Amino acid sequence: MNEIKSLADQLREKLRTGETDNSLATAKNKDPLPPIEKKPKKPPKPSPDGERANAFFQSIGEFRIEGTEKSLIRVDKRTMNLLKRIKLAKGVDMNRFIVYCLHQYIAQHPWLPGHIHETLKNTEL
C-alpha cells in the first residue's frame, strides 16, 4: 500500500515540477506511425428494393382518399405494429395506407368486383 502512495506522490511531484510537459512534447514529436490517409467513402448505391419502396410511398402520398364513410376494422397485433412503424417512418396515415393497398389489390384483380356483384345477384336474401 505504501508503494502505491509513493508512486502517486511521485506522479504528483512530477506534475508540479513540469517534468511531464517535456516528456509529452518529445512524445508528440516522435510519430511512430505515418498518418493514415482516409479515402472518401463512396455513397451507397441505392438498392432496387429501396427504389421500389420510395416509388411505393410516393404513390401513396399522391393518392387521395375521396370517401366519407368510416369503418371499424380489426387487425392483429403484428399488422398494427407494422402500420404504426409506417406512420413513424414515412408519415403515412394508417387509413390512407389501408385504402391505397385495397385499391391496388382490386386493380390487380379486376374480376373480383364483378364476381361479388354476380354472387349477390344470385343469392336469395
C-alpha positions in Angstrom: 0.0 0.0 0.0 2.9 2.3 0.8 4.3 1.7 -2.7 1.1 2.8 -4.3 1.1 6.0 -2.3 4.7 6.7 -3.1 4.1 6.2 -6.8 1.2 8.6 -6.6 3.3 11.0 -4.7 6.0 10.8 -7.4 3.5 11.5 -10.1 2.1 14.5 -8.3 5.6 15.8 -7.8 6.4 15.4 -11.5 3.2 17.2 -12.4 4.1 20.0 -10.1 7.6 20.5 -11.4 6.5 20.2 -15.0 8.7 17.3 -16.0 5.9 15.6 -17.7 5.4 18.6 -20.1 8.9 17.9 -21.6 8.2 14.2 -21.9 4.9 14.9 -23.6 6.4 17.3 -26.0 9.1 14.8 -27.1 6.4 12.1 -27.3 4.4 14.3 -29.6 7.4 15.0 -31.9 8.0 11.3 -32.2 5.3 10.0 -34.6 5.8 6.2 -34.7 3.2 5.7 -37.4 2.8 7.7 -40.6 -0.5 9.5 -40.9 -3.3 7.3 -42.3 -4.8 8.6 -45.4 -8.6 8.4 -45.3 -10.2 7.6 -48.6 -13.5 9.3 -49.1 -16.4 6.8 -48.8 -18.5 6.3 -51.9 -22.2 7.0 -51.3 -24.1 3.7 -51.0 -25.7 2.5 -54.2 -29.5 2.6 -53.8 -30.8 -0.9 -53.7 -33.6 -1.9 -56.1 -35.8 -2.6 -53.1 -35.2 1.0 -51.8 -36.1 2.4 -55.1 -39.3 0.4 -55.2 -40.2 1.4 -51.7 -39.6 5.1 -52.5 -41.8 4.8 -55.5 -44.5 3.0 -53.5 -44.6 5.6 -50.7 -44.5 8.4 -53.3 -47.6 6.9 -54.9 -49.3 6.6 -51.5 -48.5 10.3 -50.9 -50.1 11.2 -54.3 -53.2 9.0 -53.6 -56.3 11.0 -52.5 -59.0 9.4 -50.4 -62.4 10.6 -51.6 -64.5 8.6 -49.2 -66.6 10.0 -46.4 -67.6 6.7 -44.9 -66.0 5.3 -41.8 -65.5 1.7 -40.9 -64.0 -0.1 -38.0 -61.6 -2.8 -38.9 -59.9 -5.3 -36.7 -56.2 -6.1 -37.3 -53.9 -8.4 -35.4 -51.0 -7.0 -33.2 -48.4 -7.7 -35.9 -50.2 -5.7 -38.5 -50.9 -2.8 -36.2 -47.2 -2.6 -35.3 -46.4 -2.5 -39.0 -48.9 0.3 -39.6 -47.5 2.2 -36.6 -44.0 1.9 -37.9 -45.0 3.1 -41.4 -46.7 6.1 -39.7 -43.5 6.8 -37.8 -41.0 6.1 -40.6 -42.8 7.7 -43.6 -45.6 9.8 -42.0 -48.3 7.8 -43.9 -51.7 7.7 -42.2 -52.9 4.2 -41.4 -56.2 4.7 -43.1 -54.6 6.1 -46.3 -52.2 3.1 -46.4 -55.1 0.6 -46.0 -57.3 2.2 -48.6 -54.4 2.6 -51.0 -53.5 -1.1 -50.6 -57.1 -2.2 -51.1 -57.4 -0.1 -54.3 -54.1 -1.7 -55.6 -55.4 -5.2 -54.7 -58.6 -4.6 -56.6 -56.7 -3.1 -59.6 -54.6 -6.3 -59.7 -57.7 -8.5 -59.6 -60.3 -6.7 -61.8 -62.5 -9.8 -61.9 -63.2 -9.5 -58.1 -65.9 -6.7 -58.1 -67.8 -8.4 -60.9 -67.7 -11.8 -59.2 -69.0 -10.2 -55.9 -71.8 -8.4 -57.9 -72.8 -11.7 -59.6 -72.8 -13.6 -56.3 -75.0 -11.0 -54.7 -77.5 -11.2 -57.7 -77.8 -14.9 -57.5 -78.1 -15.0 -53.7 -81.6 -15.0 -52.3 -82.0 -12.8 -49.3 
